[in-house]
C-alpha cells in the first residue's frame, strides 16, 4: 500500500500533462495545411465564420483580437473569398453582445448589412462550429480568427463532418497574448474531451438560411 500511494500520486500529476500534450498534437495535426495567411492563396467559400470576442478590454482599450478579426474578415470579403459573414459569439446578457459589436464594425468597414448573419448562441467554439452546420446549414466554412483558435475550430469541424479552412487574422505580440496562450492549452484539452464524450452545443433551434 505504501508503494502504491506514491505511484497513484505520480499518475495524478502526469496524466493531465500527457492529456494536454496529446490534445495539442491532435489539434495541430488536424489543422495542418488547412490555415492560410494570405487572402490570395485561400480557396473561396460561401460563408466566413468569424469567431467572436469582446470588443474592449477591461481597461477600456480596444481588444486587438477583435480588431484583427475585423481586418481579416473585411480582407476576405473585399477579395471575393467569402460572400457572406456569419458572426458567432456570446450574447450572455443585455450589456454584452459580441455578435452585434462585430456586425456594427463590419458595416462601418463597408460590408453590406444583408451579407452579415449573427449567431447569438456561440458561447464557445464548439457551439459556434456546430451551429454553423445545424442552424445555418453550412458544411463548408472559412473560419476567421487567430491561428491558434482556427486550429482548434478546424479540429472540431472535422469531427462534426464540416469541411473547414482557416484564415489567420493577425496575431498579437507575446506579452499581450501570454494569458490567452496559456488558456489555449486548457481549451484544447477541453475540446478533445468534448469530442471523446460527444458533448453537444448548449442550444440549437430553428434553421436559418444564408442567402
C-alpha positions as CSV (number, residue, x, y, z in Angstrom):
1,X,0.0,0.0,0.0
2,X,2.8,2.4,0.8
3,X,4.3,1.8,-2.6
4,X,1.0,2.3,-4.4
5,X,0.3,5.7,-2.9
6,X,3.3,7.5,-4.5
7,X,2.5,5.7,-7.8
8,X,-1.1,7.0,-7.7
9,X,0.0,10.5,-6.8
10,X,2.5,10.5,-9.6
11,X,-0.1,9.3,-12.0
12,X,-2.5,12.1,-10.9
13,X,0.3,14.6,-11.8
14,X,1.5,13.1,-15.0
15,X,-1.8,12.1,-16.7
16,X,-3.1,15.7,-17.1
17,X,0.2,16.7,-18.7
18,X,0.1,13.8,-21.1
19,X,-3.5,14.8,-22.0
20,X,-2.5,18.4,-22.6
21,X,0.3,17.3,-25.0
22,X,-2.0,14.8,-26.7
23,X,-4.7,17.3,-27.3
24,X,-2.3,19.9,-28.7
25,X,-0.8,17.2,-31.0
26,X,-4.2,16.1,-32.3
27,X,-5.4,19.6,-32.9
28,X,-2.3,20.7,-34.8
29,X,-2.4,17.5,-36.8
30,X,-6.0,18.1,-37.8
31,X,-5.3,21.7,-38.9
32,X,-2.1,21.1,-40.8
33,X,-2.2,22.7,-44.2
34,X,-5.7,24.0,-43.5
35,X,-4.9,27.5,-42.4
36,X,-3.9,30.4,-44.6
37,X,-2.1,33.7,-44.0
38,X,-2.7,35.3,-47.4
39,X,-6.1,36.0,-48.9
40,X,-4.7,35.4,-52.4
41,X,-3.9,31.8,-51.5
42,X,-7.0,30.7,-49.6
43,X,-9.8,28.9,-51.5
44,X,-13.2,30.6,-51.7
45,X,-16.2,29.6,-49.6
46,X,-19.7,30.9,-49.5
47,X,-19.6,31.7,-45.8
48,X,-16.9,33.0,-43.5
49,X,-17.5,32.1,-39.8
50,X,-16.0,34.8,-37.5
51,X,-15.4,33.6,-34.0
52,X,-16.4,36.3,-31.5
53,X,-14.5,38.0,-28.8
54,X,-15.1,41.1,-26.7
55,X,-14.6,44.5,-28.4
56,X,-13.0,46.1,-25.4
57,X,-10.5,45.1,-22.7
58,X,-11.3,45.7,-19.1
59,X,-9.2,48.9,-19.2
60,X,-11.4,50.3,-21.9
61,X,-8.9,49.8,-24.7
62,X,-9.9,48.1,-28.0
63,X,-9.2,44.4,-27.9
64,X,-6.7,43.7,-30.7
65,X,-8.1,40.2,-31.2
66,X,-11.3,41.9,-32.1
67,X,-9.7,44.5,-34.3
68,X,-7.6,42.0,-36.2
69,X,-10.5,39.6,-36.8
70,X,-12.4,42.5,-38.3
71,X,-9.5,43.4,-40.6
72,X,-9.2,39.7,-41.7
73,X,-13.0,39.5,-42.4
74,X,-13.0,42.7,-44.5
75,X,-10.0,41.5,-46.5
76,X,-11.6,38.2,-47.4
77,X,-14.9,39.9,-48.3
78,X,-13.2,42.5,-50.5
79,X,-11.1,39.9,-52.2
80,X,-14.2,37.9,-53.0
81,X,-13.1,34.9,-51.0
82,X,-16.4,34.9,-49.0
83,X,-19.8,36.0,-50.0
84,X,-21.4,36.1,-46.5
85,X,-20.2,36.6,-43.0
86,X,-21.6,34.6,-40.1
87,X,-20.5,36.1,-36.7
88,X,-20.8,33.7,-33.8
89,X,-20.3,34.9,-30.3
90,X,-21.6,35.3,-26.8
91,X,-24.7,37.4,-26.0
92,X,-25.0,36.3,-22.4
93,X,-26.7,39.4,-21.2
94,X,-28.1,42.8,-22.4
95,X,-24.8,44.5,-21.7
96,X,-22.6,42.1,-23.5
97,X,-23.2,41.4,-27.2
98,X,-20.2,40.2,-29.2
99,X,-22.1,39.5,-32.5
100,X,-23.7,42.9,-32.7
101,X,-20.4,44.6,-31.9
102,X,-18.8,42.7,-34.8
103,X,-21.8,43.5,-37.1
104,X,-21.7,47.2,-36.4
105,X,-17.9,47.4,-37.1
106,X,-18.2,45.3,-40.3
107,X,-20.9,47.6,-41.6
108,X,-18.7,50.6,-40.7
109,X,-15.9,49.0,-42.8
110,X,-18.1,48.6,-45.8
111,X,-19.7,45.1,-45.7
112,X,-23.4,45.4,-46.5
113,X,-25.8,44.5,-43.6
114,X,-27.6,42.0,-45.7
115,X,-24.4,40.0,-46.1
116,X,-24.0,39.6,-42.3
117,X,-25.7,36.9,-40.2
118,X,-25.5,36.7,-36.5
119,X,-25.4,33.7,-34.2
120,X,-26.1,34.9,-30.6
121,X,-25.5,31.4,-29.1
122,X,-21.9,30.9,-29.9
123,X,-20.9,30.7,-26.3
124,X,-17.8,28.7,-27.1
125,X,-16.0,27.4,-30.1
126,X,-17.8,24.1,-30.2
127,X,-21.2,25.8,-30.2
128,X,-20.1,28.2,-33.0
129,X,-18.9,25.4,-35.3
130,X,-21.8,23.0,-34.7
131,X,-24.4,25.7,-35.0
132,X,-22.9,26.9,-38.3
133,X,-23.9,23.5,-39.7
134,X,-27.1,22.6,-37.8
135,X,-28.7,26.0,-37.7
136,X,-27.2,27.9,-40.7
137,X,-26.8,24.8,-43.0
138,X,-23.1,25.2,-43.8
139,X,-20.9,22.2,-44.3
140,X,-18.1,24.2,-46.0
141,X,-16.6,27.1,-44.0
142,X,-13.8,29.5,-43.8
143,X,-13.2,30.2,-40.2
144,X,-11.7,33.6,-39.2
145,X,-9.8,34.1,-36.1
146,X,-6.1,33.9,-34.9
147,X,-4.2,30.8,-35.9
148,X,-4.3,29.1,-32.6
149,X,-8.1,29.5,-32.4
150,X,-8.6,28.5,-36.0
151,X,-6.7,25.2,-35.4
152,X,-9.0,24.3,-32.5
153,X,-12.1,25.2,-34.5
154,X,-10.9,23.1,-37.5
155,X,-10.4,20.1,-35.3
156,X,-13.9,20.4,-34.0
157,X,-15.3,21.0,-37.5
158,X,-13.6,17.8,-38.8
159,X,-15.3,15.8,-36.0
160,X,-18.7,17.1,-37.0
161,X,-18.2,16.4,-40.7
162,X,-17.7,20.0,-41.7
163,X,-15.1,20.9,-44.3
164,X,-13.3,23.9,-42.8
165,X,-10.3,26.0,-43.6
166,X,-9.0,28.9,-41.5
167,X,-7.9,32.4,-42.4
168,X,-5.5,33.6,-39.8
169,X,-6.1,37.1,-38.5
170,X,-3.0,39.0,-37.4
171,X,-1.8,37.8,-34.0
172,X,-0.9,39.9,-31.0
173,X,2.6,40.1,-29.5
174,X,3.9,37.7,-26.9
175,X,3.2,39.9,-23.8
176,X,-0.2,40.9,-25.0
177,X,-1.4,37.4,-25.6
178,X,0.5,35.5,-22.9
179,X,-2.5,34.6,-20.7
180,X,-4.6,33.7,-23.8
181,X,-1.9,31.3,-25.0
182,X,-1.8,29.6,-21.6
183,X,-5.6,29.3,-21.5
184,X,-5.5,27.8,-25.0
185,X,-3.7,24.7,-23.8
186,X,-6.6,24.0,-21.5
187,X,-9.2,24.9,-24.1
188,X,-7.6,22.4,-26.5
189,X,-7.7,19.7,-23.8
190,X,-11.4,20.6,-23.2
191,X,-12.1,20.4,-27.0
192,X,-10.6,16.9,-27.2
193,X,-12.6,15.7,-24.1
194,X,-15.7,17.2,-25.7
195,X,-15.2,15.1,-28.8
196,X,-14.4,12.0,-26.7
197,X,-17.6,12.4,-24.6
198,X,-19.8,13.7,-27.5
199,X,-20.7,17.0,-25.9
200,X,-23.4,19.0,-27.8
201,X,-23.9,22.7,-28.1
202,X,-25.8,24.4,-25.3
203,X,-28.6,25.5,-27.7
204,X,-29.7,24.6,-31.2
205,X,-33.0,25.8,-32.6
206,X,-34.7,26.7,-35.9
207,X,-32.8,26.6,-39.2
208,X,-31.8,29.9,-40.7
209,X,-31.0,30.1,-44.4
210,X,-28.0,32.1,-45.5
211,X,-28.7,33.6,-48.9
